[in-house]
Amino acid sequence: MKKYWKSIAITMIIVLGLGTFYLQVALASGGNPNFTIKTIEGDKAKAENLRIDGYYSTDTIDENITITQEGSKYMSDYSYWERLNGINHDPMYKRLTTEYRGFMRGKSPWMGSMYEDDSYLAYAAVEYDFRSFETGDFTFNLAVLDKKADKENEFSYLMEGANKVNHASIESVEKVGDELKVFATLFKRTGEEELHLYVFDLNSQELVDDQPLDQIDPSKQQEYETYIRLLHVTDPLAPKDYVVFRKEVLDHSTVEFSDKGDQIQQPEVIESDLVVFNLETEETENLDLPKRLEDKSQVDLFDGENLYFVETDDTGMTIVKYNIDKQEIINELEVEMKDAERLRNFSNMTIKGDKLYLLLNDPASDTTPKIYALNTETGETVFEGEVTAEDLPEKYNLEIYEFIVQ
């Protein structure tokens, strides 16, 4: 019996721990309000694929929450094993792991690391060693699945001599012909960030090109600093013709500090451009936008072919659709809205097909989140809804960090 006492004790601890966990979960989730997406006007079916992720908090509760037309689910509603194995709500990731279980095994849920078309599914990831403070070498792990042949092309590539890099982060993956083009941000030991394009030949499994995409005149390196980031794409998996990034050059010579060391003058932005990278030709071009769109910081969405600029006023919004290939405005819609004053500061936007979805939420106010679906061709509001719940406490906060059309 003595030789089994440790196993028995461990088993009892696990059982007691799980019992305590489920009791806490029952107590935590039992009194939480059930939020739903309620249709006010329009086609109720337009809300079937909507999902809202956020935080719900009161004086005693602070929990992640997911809201759909069917109701809400809190983090405490998930089992111990679901939490232990990790929970990912992303519908794209769930679909991929269901349809391509073998290929997706061990793959990160970050959709920026994935590419998919009718014939291929591709993936890229970076591995680096945090244990060493002397080397910045890192390894690309790359994989492409031929869906029709059910064959995988999987290989790794060691980036040697990157001793100035702490780590790298994948931003976007694109398959163009027999090449895999990987955009990655390098985080250097100096604190600088640098966006690179790495091109891999899928036949030879070799790196054939490495381009830094944010270079400036070396003579100005001491004065100026370049910041660059890719624009968010509404469907990161889908094939696209272009990658668009914003490039800003800051003049740090204008920075001023008070006697106490506080920064009182920000760096001056001396250059701000939207840069288009053609994935086929690998050529870059600064977009020469019409004058009315020169405030490039207001670009809200990118669908792989078009940029969407949203202008707001007291009565509603104007949606401007700019085609990159034609380099011209191809559609402009003026839409009157009831909640126009909330549009700019408290909105989440996304596009699915020919529908623009808006979610309006001000956590500091007593107003409930509103949802609109607009036809991007006609401007017609095809759906209006709101997030509702019964038995809400007097003081609560609902913050929304993601709005997804599945």
N, C-alpha and C positions, 0 to 999 in steps of 0.2 A: 504493500500500500504506500510505503514511504516514497517509492520511486515515482508515484503518480501524483503526489500532493501538489507539485508545482503546476502541472497541467490542469488539475482541478481548480486550483486557486486562480489561475489565469482565466479559465473558462467562466468562473463566477464573477470575476471583475468585468469581463466583457459583457456578460448578461446583465449585470447591474448597471453598467455604463449605458448599454443600449436602452434599458428600461427607463433610466433617468432621462436620456435623450428624447425618447418618444413622449414621455410625460411633459417635458419642457415644450416640445413641439406642439402637443395638443393644447397646452395652456396658451402658447404664444399665438397660434393661428386661429384658435377658436373664436376669438372676439373681434377679429379684423373685419372691416367692411368689405363687401363684395362689389368691386367696381365692374361696370360693363360699358360697352359702346352702344349708345342708344341712337336710333335713327330719328331725326327731326323732320327732314324732307328728302325726297329723292329715292333712289333705288337702294333698298336695304342690302341687296347682294353685293354692293360696292364695299360694304364694311366687313364682309366675310373673311377677307384675307388681310385685314389690318391687325397689327400688333404693336402695343406700346410697352416699352420697358422703362422702368423708373424706380424711384425710392418713395416709400410711404413712411411718414414719421409723425409721432405725437410726442407727448412728454415722456412716455414710457416705452415706445416702440420705434425702431428704425430698421426697416426691412426693404429688400429688393422686391419688386412686384412686376408681374406681367399681366397686361389687360388686353382682352379680346372681346368680340361680340358675345362670346359664351360666358364671360365672367373673368375673374382675376385669380392669379395663383401667386402666393407668397413664397419666399425662400423656405420658410418654416413648414410649408406644405410638402416639401420633398423629403424622401426617406433618407436615413443615415447613409445608405449605400449609394444613393443617387448623388449625394453631396460628396462622398468619398471618391467616387469615380469621376466627378466633375460634371457640371451641368452646362450645356451650351444650347441656347434657345435659337441660334441662327438657323432659319429654315433652309438656307442654301447648304450649310454644313450637314444638317440632318439628312437632307436628300442625298447628298454625295455619299455619306457613310452608309446609307441604306442601299443605294444602287450599286456602289463600287466598294463594298466592304473590305475586300482584300487589299485593294490599292490604297485605300484611305487609312489603313491601320497605321497608327503612330504619326499621322499627319496633323499639323497644327490647324486649329479652327480659324486662323486668321485668313480671311478671304483674299487679302492682298497677295498671298502666296500662291494663289490658284489661278488657273486659266481653263476654260472649257468651251469647246465648240461641238458640232454634231459628231465629229470623228475622234476627237482627242480630249484628254483630261491631263493637265500638266501641273506640276508642283515644284516649288523651290524653297529651300530653307537654309539657314546659316547656323553652323555650330562653331563655338569658340570656347576657349578654356579660361575660366575666371581664376583658376588657381595660380596662373603665372602672371607676374607683373613685368616680365621681360620681353614677352613676345606678343605680337598682335596678329599672328597667323590665324586664319579662320578657314573653314571648309564649307563649300557649297554642296548641299545634298539635292540632287535634281532627279525628277522622275516624270516620265510621260507614258500615259496609258493609251494604246491604240484600242478604241472601244470595239471596233468591228472584228479585229483579229484577236482581241483579248490578250494582247502582249504588252509587257512593260519594258521600257528602256530606262533603267535606273543606274545612276553613277554619281560619284563624288569628285569634287575638284578642290585641291588644297591651294589656297591663295598664300603663297610664300612671300616673305619679306615685307609684310604689312605691319611692320613694327611700330608704326605711328598710330595704329588703330586700336581702340579699346574693344569695340564690337561693331557689328553691322546689323541693319534691320531691313528686311525685304519690304518694298513699297508696292511693286506691281510685277506681274509675270505675264509675258505675251509670247505666243507661239506664232512665228512668221515663217512659213515654209518649213525647212529642215533646221531652223534655228530657234533657240529659246532665248528670249531677251529678258533679262532680269534687272530691274531697277532697285537699287539698294542705297540706303543712307549709311555712310560711314561716320562713326562717332570717334573723333580723334582724341589723342591724349592732351592736346592743346586746348580742348573744349570746343573746337570747331566741328561743324557738320558738313559733309560733302556728299552730294548725290552722284552716283555712278551708274552707268549702263554696262552690264556684263553680257556679252553675246557668246552663247555656247552652240557649237555644231553638234547636232544630235546624232549624226552618223559617226564622227570621229570621237565624240564625247570629250572634246577639247574646247578650251577657251580661245575664241578667235578675235575678240575685241574687248577692250576695257576703256570706256570714255568717261572722264569727269565732265559733268554737265553744268557746273557752276563756276567756271574759271573767270578770273578777272586779271587785269594787267598786274603782273608781279611787282612792278614798281610802286603800285598803290596798295599793296597788301597791308602795310602798317597803318594806313589811314582808313581804309574801307573794309567792310565785312559784307559778304554775300550770304543771304538767306534764301533758301529754295525749298519749295514743297510741291508735291503733286496735287492737282485738284481732285477732290473726291468724285468718283464715278458712281452713278446710280446703280449700275450692275457691274461689280468688279470682275466677275467671271467671264463676261461676254467678250467676244473678239471686238477689236476696235481698230480704227485706222490711225488714230493719233493718241499720244499722251500729252497732256497739257500741264505745265507747272508754272507757278508764280515765282519770279525772281526779283528780289529786292536788294539793293545795295545801300548800305548805311554808312554815313560819315561820322565816325566816332570822335573826330576832332571838335565837334560842336558840343560834346557832353560837358556839363558843368556840375560842380558839387558845392554844397554849402560848407560852412565852417565845421559843421558837425559830421560831414562826410556823406550827407544825403544827396542823392542825384536829383538836381533841380532842372536839368535840361536834357531831354532825350536826344539820341542820335538822329541826325537829319536823314530822311529818306531822299536820296539823290537820284534814285532810279527804281522804277517799279514797272515790271512788264509781265504780260502773259506770254509764255513761250510755248510754241507748238512743236512737238517732236513727231516727225513722220516715221512711223514704224517700218514702212517698206523701204524708204530711201535713207533713213537715219539722218535726215537733214532737220535742222532747227530753224525756226523763224519766229521773230517777234510779231505778235498780232497787231496789225494797224487798225484798231477799232474806230468806228465812227465817233465823232466828238461827244455825242450824248452818252456814250458808253465809256468815256475815258476814265471814270472812277472805277477802275478794274477791281477794286476790293469788293464791289457789290455783285460780282458774279456768284450766283447761288448754286447752280447745278451744271453738271457735265454728263452727257449720256454716251460719250464715245465719238459722237459726230457733231453735236451741237452744244453751244453754251447757252444757258438760260440766265438772263438778268431780270431781277424783280425790283421794280420801282414802286414805292408806296406813297400814298397821300391820305388826306382826311376821308376820302370817299371809297377808297379801295386800292387796287393794285394794277400795274401794267406789267405784263409778261413779255419780254423781248427774247425771241429765239434767233440766235446767231449761228449760221452754218460755217464751220471752219473751212471746208473744202471750197465753197463759193466765196468765203470771206465777205459775207453780207448778211444783213438782217432778212430772214425769210418769213417771219411772222411776228405780229405784234398785237396783243390783246389787252383791252381795258376791261377790268372786271370790278363791278361795284360789290362791296362786301359790308355786312352789318358790323363786323368787328375790325374795321380798318385800322383803328388806333393801336391795335395789339399786334399788327402784322410784323413790323420790322424787329421789334425787341424780343418778342416772345413766340417766335414761330420755328417749327421744324418742317422742312420740305423734302419731298422726294418725288420721283417720276416713275411711273410704270406704264409702258405703252404710250397711249395718247392722253393719259390722265396725270394731272399735277395734284398731289395730295399735300394739304396744309394741316398742321396741328398747331393750335394756338393755346398757350398755357402761360399764365403768370403765377408762379408759386406764392408770391407775396400778396395776392389779392384773394377775394372770396369767390371769384368767378370760376366756373368749371371749365376744363379743357374743351375746346371746340375743334371739330374736324370738318374739312371741306375737301371735296374732290372736284376738280375742274377739267373740262375737256380742253386740251391745249390747242385744238384747231378752231373751236368756236367760242371758247370762253364761258360756255354754259356750266353752271354749277349742277353737277349730276348727283351729288350727295352732300348732305349736311347732317352732322351728328354731334353728340357731346358725350363726354365721360361722366357717368352718374353712379351714385351709390346711395344706399339707404343706411340710416342709423350712423351717420358720420359724427364724430365727436366735434365739440365746439371749436377746438383748436387742432388743426392737422396741417400737414404739408405734403403735397404731391409734386415731386420733381421728375420731369421726363428727360431722359438722356438719349433715347433712341425711338424712332418711329419707322416701322418697317411695313412694306407691302409685300406679303409673301407670294 
